[in-house]
């Protein structure tokens, strides 16, 4: 039989089996619900008919109770928020939480049943009085209240304007297929339940307008209220949106009916209607008939999964035409809604397949209707933007670009990774894009018609049935005679990167012998294009390149050969994808200077430049020019130079470094970095320091990429050269020998959770005149009563010390920073505002104590602590022992008020009492206040990117 006949026979058997199964084993549930707008509670009576489809006796039944995920600070949802550095649910008061209150659970004989909650608190366990035999059913009646949460944690719950968004709000059956699949709510849009026939009898206030993905069978009004009967056949969950204004309208097309609140004020209503028809026609052509009466396409759903990137700029500066924006938003939301309502995959374990189909269709839509659309839209034609590589990228290039954003950081994860194990950027963006690219890659290899027909067949024969990825794999394999095992074995199942290079080309009269190297060992096909005057004249596919293979192709007088020229393959590195056929000199990449950071151009050696401006009290404002090669995507070798000019000192200053980063694995010892850096600046008037520092570091992390735990082992050799102003010799610490070198080794362990923060390091330093060892431990804890405790311990000991000054000593309140690590604004100041800057290091004291106790040339041990009394207002206290050679140890302490506005970034310290006495009553109190301020853009950016990576 032909492939098509085999596939048709196979699908007929599948359809017969699934239809017979569904005839006798459909789950059913009836709900009677009343919404109280004053308490934001739902009173629910639910009758559930549960069928045991398995071959095992069941003594318990589990229900998803995701509304209870908002009930306290220890649910799966609260813990997920903590991983993403969101503490809104943790800080919420009791009346700002949602919860489910179970009133009664009885069986069809009205016998009370025992129930309990699992550890995550959003799964309900009901124990049956009698075993439920295979292929039999039972009825369970549950009465309960759902207290809705405010929509400040997620889009779900009630809004401040009286609107409601109800999703995953009632009890639904967990899936049992020989084992229970019990998944907590982690705000991942992946509730897993059996397809169910559901009826909802819903009462709600008369001031609200209702929209739902279920069909509205009847509607009526009564005094001060309304009633709607909603019906969902073979659907997983009922969504209800209640608005104080009528926002939703029905749009009927020849293929399907949409209920939507999408609007575009700058796009005419007639145009919107034509665009919806256009989208409907495309979806129907690629998927087929939709089995339900209507599709809910809401702005709320779009906002949960938007078009990331430039599309998220404010509407008034978005660079796209209104028609294009409207269609892409509507298309993405509609496809996601259709697949969610029809293809019943395991959304936590096999979520990638729906994402693959949705993004593959998005890519196809652009290729069909907007093939010339650029990623930066209208900006790509404007002077000042059009020269950027980012402006030259096609709209569909964003899929590979955003996937590589995590791949280059060694944070990419396999497509089949469980949804709750993905870091946020992968879960929201990168894995979805990689999945869609994968189908586009496969279509380019076996033929687009084969993938298109497989998707359509899969949708037609498996809709409204429990389905697995294996079913789609079977359809794909039957559609082609090509071997596509690589797609599921390597592309889907692993996080191995794709990276090839053309190692060499040997020209013959009528042929070219091309040697291709597989740099990562991922055995997938690779495309080779022949270009002549920037036009494609040939294209080939090669496969089974385990390490290195040579292939012979016709000589068509190509100028160059390029791997993956159309970028259909999400390749890790394209900088070595081409080989010139015009001789050695023509193969050299030319330099290209670009203002500001840009996307990669593999055909040039890119140098970026951008003005910089820095400040310290000695150099003043120092303008300069930063020159670097770091693109928007991370790369292994980076150089970065910032020559600047100090107008105050009338001298050049600045810094530079070379850095090479090598990722070794996904966990354990995962990265090694080699650096050599240099810098020069002024540390006092007419006094300059210069430094040269080679370094080597290793990074370690756990296999769970969601974990914030990291460990580092670093080695560096710091060489400092100082030139003093002759007039300031008395202020210098070592005028006869101003230069020194220090070997420094440090091991750091950090787990920077937002609720629990742990960090410690052990540090060793060796120089010609001293050696020392120090240890620091820092702990922060946000308790359930919203009190935060901060503790820090430091201990340091000189192993040898032949110095005559305190320049290398441990400091109690203001380290001398002889390694020039800290961002002091005035590092040599001992009075004035700049001397009040504090960097928490070494002793960590905030008060300026007697000069005799501020430094230690023997050993020092201190404890710093603080706790909050109201929001960001804290009380702090420091205590310690300071020991100098030849003197007894001295106990020191201080205390005061800490204004912790942004931890580690912007803080104020107001001393109250210390060894100095009551500081608040002493003169010149303003000079005693200390502050922390961080102005580094890179450091501040970390506040926002940490929740994504």
N, C-alpha and C positions, 0 to 999 in steps of 0.2 A: 504494500500500500504506500501511497505518497505520504509525505509529512502531514499535509492538510487533512487527508482522510483518517490517518492515525489520530490526529489531534481531535477531529470531530467525534470519532468513536469514543475516545477517552473522556471527552467532556460530556457526552450523552450519558455515560455510566455515572459520572460524578453528579450530574444534575438529577438523575433518577434517585440516587442514594440520598442526597441532601433533601430533596423534596419529600421523600418518604419519611425521613427523620423528622422534618419540621411538621408533618401532618399530625403526629401524635405527641410531640414533645415541645410545645410552645409554652414558655413561661408567661404568666398573666398576672397583672397587678391592677387593683382599683384603689384610687386614693380619693378621699374627701378632704378638701383642704380649705381652710379659712385664714385669710391674712388680716392681722390686727395692725393697722397702720400706726397706732399709738405706742405699742410695745415692740413693734417690728418682729412679731412672732407669727409662726405658722402653726395652727392647730391641725393635726393630721390624723386621720384614721385610714389605715392601709390594710387591704386584704390581698394576700399574696398566694398564688398557686405555684408551688415549686415541683418541678419534674426531676426525677433522678434519672438522668440520661446515661449514667455510668454503669459499670458492671459490678459495683460495690454497694454494700449496705451503708447507709449514712445515718449516723447518730446525732450529728450536728449540722447546722446550716449557718453559713456566714453571710452577712450583709455589709455592703459598703455604706458607712455612715460618715461621709466626707464633710457634712456640715459641722460635725463635732471636732474637726481638725483645728478650729479656732478657739477651742475651749480653755486651753492653758498654755504654759510656756514649754511643755515637754512633749508636745505632739510632733509627728513627723514633719508637719508643715512649719512649726516654729523652729525646728532644728534646721530645716532647709533654708529658712530665712537667715538664720545665724551664719550658715556657711556662705551665704551671699552678702554678708555684712549689712543685713537689714535687721534692725531691732525693734521695729514698730510694734510687732505682735508681742514681743517680750515685755515691752514697756506698757502695754495696754492695761487699763483698769478692768475690773471684773465686768462692769456694765458696758464695756466696749468690745466684748468678746461675743462670738457666736457659740452655740452649743446645742446639743440634742438632749432632751429630757424624755426618757422612756417612761411611759405611764403603765402600760400593760402589754404582755405578749401571751397570746393564747392560741391553741390549735383549733381545728374544726369541731372538736367536742367541747370547746370552751374550757379546756383545762389550762391552767397557767403553766407557762414554760419558763425554765430557768434561762437567764441570759447574762452575759458579761461582755466586757470589752477586752480586746487584745492590747498589747503593750503600747501600740501607737495611738490608741484611744479613738480611732475613727473606723474601726472594724467591729461589728456587733456579732457576737457568737450566741446562737440560739441552740439550746440542747433539746432534742426531741424526746418525748416520752417513749416512743416506739421507733425501732429502726425503720428507715425508709428504704424499701427494697428497690432493686433496679427496675426501671421502666414503670414505676408507680409514682403517684403524686400525693402531696399533702397541702393543706391550706393553713396559713398562719395569719392571724389578725394582730396588728400592732397599732397601738395608740401612743402618740408621742407629740411633743412640741419641739419646734426648731426656732431657736433664737438666732435671727440673722445677724451677721457681723456688719459693721460699717465697711464701705467699699474702699477704705484707705489701705488695706493690706493687699487685696487682690481686687479685680473688677467686680467680684461677686458680693451680694448683700444689698444694703440700702445706701442711697446717696443722700447728701445733705439737702437736696432739692425735692425729696420725696419720691425719687425714682427707685426701682428695684431691678436687680438682675439675678435671676434664680437659675443656677446651674449646679448639678450634682448636689441637690438640696434635699432629696428624699432617699429613703433606704432602697438599695438595689441589690440584686443577688450577685454574690461573688462567683467566679467561675470555678467549676470543679471538673477536671478531665482526668481523674485518677489521682490528682493532688489539688489542693486548694491554692488558688492564686490570690493572695491577700496583699494588696498594694495600698499603702497609705497615701493620703492626699499630700502631695509635695508641690502643688501649684505648677504641674507639668502638663495639664490638659490630657491626662491619660487614664481616666477611669476605665477599669476593665470589668465588664459585666456581661451577662448573657443577653442576647437579643430578646426582647420582651414585648408582648402586646399590653399596652398601658392605657388606662383610662383615668383622667384626672378631672374631678368635679371641683372647680375652683371658684371660691368666693373672694371678692376683693373690693376695695372702696370704689365708689362711683366717680371719684375724681381722676381715675387712672385709665390709661389706654393699654390694652394687652396685645402683645405679639408673641408668637411661639413657633418652634420648629414642628410641633405637633399640629394636626388638623383641628380646627375649631368646628365642632359638630353643631353645637347650639350655643346661643348667647341670649341672656335676658337681664332685666334690671329689676330691682326691688328697692324699697325705701333705704336710702343711704348706701346702697351696694349694687354689685353686679355679679352675674354668674356666667361661667363659661364651662362647657364640657369639651375637654381636649382628648384626642385619641391619637395614639401612636402605635402603628402596627409594625412589628419586627424592627423596633428602634431601641436604641440603648438608653437614652436619657432625655427627659423633657426639659427644654429651656423655656423660661418665661421671662419676658422683658416687659416691665410696667413703667410707663412714662406719664408725666403730668401733662404732656402735650402729645398730640397725635403726630408721630414721626414716621411711622412705617406706612408704606404704600405697596400695593400689589402690582407687579409687572408681569404680564403674560406674554410668552413668546410661543412660536409654533412647537417648541421642543420641551419647554419646562416653564414653571411658574415660580417667580421669585417674590419673597416678602422681604423688603429691604428698607433701610433708612439712609442709604448712601445718598450723598448730595454733593454737588460741586457748584457753589454760587457763581463761579466765573464760566461755567459751562452750561449751555442752554438746556432746558428740560427736553427738548426734542432731540438734541445731540446725545443726552444721557440715555434716552430710550433707544436710539439707534445703536449706541455702544453696548447696551445690555443685550440687545438682539444679536449683535456681532459676537459677543462673548458666549451667549447661549448656543449659537450655531457652531462655534469652535468646540465647545465642550461636548456637545452632542456628536459631532463628527469624530471626536477622538475617544469618547467613552461609550456613547450609546444612550439608550433610554434611561431616564431617571425613574425609579420605582415608586416614589412618594408623590403626593399631590403638590407639594411646594418645597422650596428651599429657602431657609432663613439665611439672609446675608446681611449681617449687622456691622455697624461701625465698631461696636464693642469687640466682636470677633476679630476684626481687622487689627484693632489696636493691640490685641494680645499677640499677634503674629504679623507685624507690619512688613513693608518693604524696607529693609534696613539700608543704611547708607545715606546718600544725598537726599533720598525721599523723605527723611525725617527732619529736614530743615523746615523752618516755619513756612507756611504756605505762600507768603508773599515774596519769598526769595527762592522758591523751588525753580529749578531751571528747565522744567518740562512743560510741554503743552498740556492744557487742562484735559483734553481728550485722552491723551496718553496716560496721565496720572489716574484718571477715573477708571479707565479700562484695566490697568494693571492692578489697582486696588480691588476692583470688583472681581476680576478674574481669580486672583489669589484667594480671596475669601470664599468665593463660590466653590472653587475646586476643593479647598480644604473642607468645607461643609459637606459637599457631596460625598467625598471619600469617607469622612467620619460617619456619615449616616448610612453608608451602604457596605463598606468593606470592613468586616469585623475581624481585623487582625488583633493580636495582643498588642495594645498600644504602648506598653512599657518595654516589651522585649523585641517587638518587630516593627516599631514605629517608623523605621527608616524607609520601608517600602511605600507607604502612603506619601511620605516626603519626596521620595524619588519620582513617583508618578506626577505629583503636583508640580515639582520644579522642572521636570522634563517638559511638561506641557507649557509651563511659563516660558521656557527657553524656545520651544517651538512656536509659540504665539509671537514672540519678538521676531524670530526668523521669518515668519510668514507676513506679518503686517508692518513691522517696524525694523527692517533689516539694517537701516542706516542710523538707527538711534544710538547716540553716544551716551556713555555713562554720566558725563557731566552736562548732558543736554545742551541748552543754548549757550552755556558758558564755554563750550568747546570751540565756539566761533568768535569769542571775544578776545581782543588783544590783551595780553597779560595772562590769559588762561590757556589759549589754544596751543602754546608751545609745550605745555606739560604733557608727559606721557599719560597721566590720568585723564586728560582731556581727549586724548587720541583713542582711549579704550572704548570698545563697543559696550553697549549696555550689558550684554550677556557675559562679558569678561569679568564682571563682578563675582560670578559664582566661583571661578577658580581663584580669584584674588582673595576673597574673604575666607575661603577654605584654607588657603596657604597662610593666612594670618596666624592661625594656630599651629599649622604644620611646621612652619619655620621656627616657632617657639617650642617645638617638641611637645605640644599639648594636644595634638590630634588624637582622636580615638576611633576605633573600628566602628563601622556603621551598625553592627549588631550589638554594640554595647548597650546595656540596659539604660533606659531613659533617665533613671534616677542616679546613674553613675557618671553621666556626662557633665563636664563643666558647663557653666551657663552659656558661654559663647558657642560651644559646640551644640548644645541642646537647642538653642534658639536659631543659630545661623549656620555654622560651618558644616555640621553633619548633614543638615538638610540640603545644603548646596552641593556637597560632595555626592550625596545620593542622586540628585537630579543630574549632575555632571556624569555620574556613572552610567545612567541610561543613555545619555547623549553620546558618550564614548562608545558604548556598546552598539548604538545605532549607526555610528560612523563606521564601525568595524564590520558588522554583519548586514548592514542595510537598514535604513530608517523604516522601510515598510514592514520589516519583520518585527521590530520593537513596537511600532504603532499598532499592528494587528494583535500582537500578544497582549498589550494593555487593554485593548477593546474586548478581546475574548475573555480575559481575566475578569473584567468588570461585568460582562454580560452573564457569565456562568457562575460567578461566586458572590454576586451581590446578595445582601441580606442573609448570608450564611457565615458561620465561623470558618475562617480561612487562615492558612499559614503561608509563609514565604515560600515554602517548598512547592506549593501549588503554582505559584507564579513562575518559579524556576522550571517546573515541568513544562509549562506552556511555552516558555522561551526556548527551551532546548528542542522541543518538537517543531518549532517554527523555522529552524535553520539546520543545515548540515555542518556548519562550522562548530568547532570545539569552543564552548564558552564556559567551561569549568573554571577558568581563571577568574571570571567575574565574581563568582560566589566564593571561591576558595581564597583568592588573594585580595580582590578589591573590597569585597563586603566584609569578610570575616576577620581581616587583620588591619592593623594600623601601619603596615609597611608602606613606605613612600615609593612613588614612581619617579625614577630619575635615570635618564639615559644620556649618553653623549656620543658624538661622532669622534672616534679616536683618530682615525686617519682615512684618507681617500686616495686610492691609487688609480690614476687615469690611464686607460688604454685607448686605442683609436676608436673603438666602437663600444666600449663599456667602461663602467666605473666600478671599482672594487671598494665597497664601503665597509669599514670596520666599526661596529657599534658596540659600545660598552654599557652593560647594565650596572650602574653604580650602586644600587641598593639591593639588587638580587631579586626584586619582585617580578615574577614571571608573567608579564602581561604584554600584549601586542603594542608596537610603537609605529607611528606613521612617519614616513620620510617624504619630504617635498623637494622637488627640484625647481629653483627659481632662475629666471633669466630676465634681467632688467626689472626686477620686482614683480614679475608675472609668473604664476605657477604654470610650469610646462610638464610636470610629471608628479605622480603621487604613488607611493608604495606602502604596503603594510608588511612588517616583519614580526615574527613571534618566536617563542622558545629560545630567547637569548638569556641563558642562565648567568653567564659571566661576560662573554665577549664572542661575537660572531662576525664573520665577513660575508657580505652578500654582493652579488654581481647584478648590476642594473645597466640598462642601455645608456649610452652617452648621448644626451640630447643637447649638448653644448650649454649646459646649465652654468650660471655664474656661481651659484652656491647651493649647497644642500642644507636643508633645515629640518630638524626633528619637530614634530608636533606644531607645524606652522600655524594651523588654524586654532590651536590651543583648545581642542576638544578634550584633550587628556589633561587631567589635573596634576600636572607634573610639578615636582618639588622645586626644581631649579632649571630654568631655561637659559641661563647665561652661557652655557656651553653646548647649545643645541645646533649650532650652525658651523659650517666649514666652507670657507671660500675656495673656489676652484681656479682662481686667477693668480696664483702665486703667493709667496710668503708675505710680501709687503702688504698685499691687499687683505690678508687675514688679520692684520693688526687692528684692534678696535681703536676708534678715534675717541679723543676726549670730548665730553659734552658738559658744559657748565650750565647749571640750572638754578634759578633762584628758588629757594625753599625746597623742602623734601618732596620727593615725587615717587611715582611708581617706577619699577625697573624697566629699563630698555636693554635687552640682552645683547644688542648690537653695538653698544657704546660703553666706554668707561665713564660713568657718570660722576661728576663732582658737583656737590650742592653748596650753595653759599647763602648766608643769611646774616644780616646785621645783628650784633649782640650788644648788650649794654650791661655792665656790672658796676658794683660799687663797694668800696670800703673807705674808711675814713682817711687813709693815707694816699691812695691813688685817686680818690674822688670818683666821679662818674667816668668810666672807661669804655668808650665806644670801640667796637672792633668788628671783624668779619669772621664768621665761623665757616670753615671749609671742611666738608666731610663727605663720605660716600654711603652713609646709611640711608637706605630707601625705606618706603613705607612697610615693606616686608623685611623681616630680620634676615641678615646675611652673616656668614661665618666670620669673614675678615672685615674689620671696620677701622678706618682712621678718622680722626676728629681733631681739628686744630682751630684754635680761637685766638689769633694774634689781635691784640688790642693796644690802644694808646692812652696812657695816663696824662691828661692835660695838667693835672696838679703837679705830678713829678716830672713832666716833660720827658717821658721815657716809654719804651715799649714793654708791655707785660702780656700775659696770656698763658695758655696751656695747650697741650696736645697729647695724643696717645695713639698707639696702635694696639688693636685687640683682635684676638682670634678665639672664637668659641666653637667647641666641638661637643655635640650631643652624643652621648655614648649609649644610652638605653632609655627606656621609658620610666624605670624606677630603679631604686638603689643608687649606685653611682651613675648619675644621669647626665652630668655635664662637666667639662673641663674648660677652663678659660685661661688664656695666656695674654698678658698685657705688658706693655712698657709705656710709661707715661712720664711727662715732664711738664714743669710749669715754673713761672716766675712772677713775682708780685712784690709789693712792699709791705713789710710788717711794722714799719715805723717811718718817721720822716727821713727821707733820703737813705733809707736802709732797706736793702733788697734781699729776698731769699730766692733761691732757685733749687729745684728738686728734680731728681731723676729716679724713677722707681720701677724696676722690673718686678713682676708678680706672677704668681700661679695660684689658681684656686680650683677646688673640686666641689661639686654640689651633689647632695643626696636627697631623695624624696621617696615617699611611700608609693605603693602601687595604686592606691586610691588617689586619683588626681583631684578629687574634691577636697582632699585634706589640705589644710594650710600649713602643714608641718614641712619644714625645710631644714637641712643641715649643711654646713659649709666648712671646708678646711682650706685655709689660705696661707700662702707664704709670700713675703715680699721683702725687698731690700731697699730701704729708703735712704737716699743720699741727699743731704741738705748742704747747700753752699750759701753762706751769708756774707753780705757786704754792709758794714755799718757806716753811718754818718759819723765822721770824726768828732763832731760836736756832741754826739750822744754816746761816746764810749762809756761813760759812767752808767748808762742804762743797759748796756749790753751785758749778757751773762758770761760770755767767754771771749773777750775781745782778742786774746792772743791766739785762740784756736777756734774760729767761728764755724768751721765745717765739721760735720759728723755724719756717720752712717749707722743705721740701725737695722738689724735683721729682726723681722717680726713674724711670728707664727700664731695663728688663731684658729680655734675651733668654735663654731657658733651653731646653736640649735635654737630654732624659732618656730612657734606655733601661734600665729597672730590671729586667733579667733576673736570675734567681736564680743563674745560672752566670756570666754576664758582665753587669756593671753599668757603664754609662757615663753620666756626667752632667756638663754644663758650663753656665756662664752668663757673660755679659758684662753688667756693671752700670755705669750712669752716674748720678751724683747731682749736682744743681746747687742751691745755696742762696745766700743773700745774701753769706755770708762765705767760701764755699769751693766748689770743684767737684772731682770725683774720678772716677776710672775704675778698675774692678777686674775681675778674671777669676778664675774657679775651675773646675778640672777634677777630677773624681773617677772613679776606676776600681777595680773589684773583679773578681777573677777566681778562680773555683773550679776548680783544676786536676784532672786525672784521678787524680792521687795523693792527692786530697782535701785538698791544701794550698790555703789561700786567701790571696791577696795583695790588700792594700788600699793604694791610692795616692791622694794628693790633692795638688794644686798650687794655690797661691793667689798672685796678684800684684795689688798695688794701687798707684796713683800719683795724687797730688794734682795736678790741672791748675792750680789756684790755691788759696791757703790764707791767709786773713787772720785766722784764729782765734788766741787767746792761750792756750788750754787744750788738753788732750788729749781733750776730750769728743767731738770729731768725728774724732779720729785713728784710723788703723788700729790694731787691738789684736792683740797677739801671743797672749795666752792667755785673755782674757775681754773680749769687746767691750762697750763702754758701752751699746750698743743704743739710740742716740738716736732711732731710728725706732720703738721699742717694738714690735718684731716678735717677740721671743723670749720664751718662757715662763719667765722667771727667777722663782724663788721669793723671792729677795732681791737685786734688781738693784743696789742701792747698797752692798751689804755688801763689805767688804774684809778681813774676818776671820770665823771661825766656820764652821759646817757649810754655811750657805747660800752662802758665797763659794766653796765648793768645787764647786758645780754647774758643769758645763762644757757649753757648746753649741758644737759644732764649726763655727766660722765664722771668717772672716778668717784670722789666723795659725794657728789650730788647735793651738797648743801646750798641753801638759798641765801642765808645771811652771810655778810662779810664779817668774819670773826677776827680776833686778834691775829696779827701777823705771825706770831709764834706758833699758831695752830693751823694755819692755812695750808701748810705743806708738810710732807713727811718724806724723810730720806731713809727710813727704815721700814716701817710697815703701817698700814692703815686698814681699818674695818669700819664700815658704816651701814646703817639701815635707813632707808627713806620710805615713808608711808604716807598715804592720804586716803580719805574717803569722802564721798559727797554728802552734803547736808541738804542741798536743794539743787536739782538739775546740774548745772555746770559749776556750782559753787562748792568747793571742797575745803576741808581742813587738812593741813599737812604737818608732818613732824619728821625730823631727822635726828639721829643719834649715832655716836660712833666713838672710836678710840683712835687717837693719833699718837704714833710713837716715832721719835727722832733719835738718832744715835747719840748716846751719852746723856739722854734725858729720860725722865719717867714718862710713861704714857699719860695722855690727857683725855678725859671724857669731855666730849663736846655735844651740843645739841642746839636745835632751833625749831621753831614752829611758826605757823601762820595760816593765811588763807590763800588758796589756789583758785584762780578763775580759769577753769579748764575749758576754754572755748572750743578748740579743736585739738584733741590730744596729739602731742608731738609736733604740732604745726603752729599753733597760736595759743599761748598761755601767759598768764600774769601771776606773779608770786608776791604777796603782801606780808612781810615778816611781822610777827607779833612779839614773840619772846624767844630769847636765846641766851647763850653765855654772855651776851652783851647786856642782858637785862630786858626791860620792857622797851622794845624798839619803837613802838607806836608813840611813846611819849618823848622820844629823843628828838633833838633838832635835825633838820634836813632829812625828814623821813622820806621824801620823794626820791632821794638818792639811794635809798635802800631797796626800793621795789625792783624786782628782777623780771625779765620777760624772755619768752621764747618766740621767735618769729622765723618762719620758713618762707623764702621767696623763690626757691628753686622750682621752675616749671615742671621738671621731671618728677620731683618729689610730690608736688601738688597733684599732678596727673594721676599718681598712684592711688589717690583717694577715690577716684572715679573708676579706674580700670580694674581695681582689685576684685570687685563683685562679678566681673565677667571672666576673669582668668584665674 
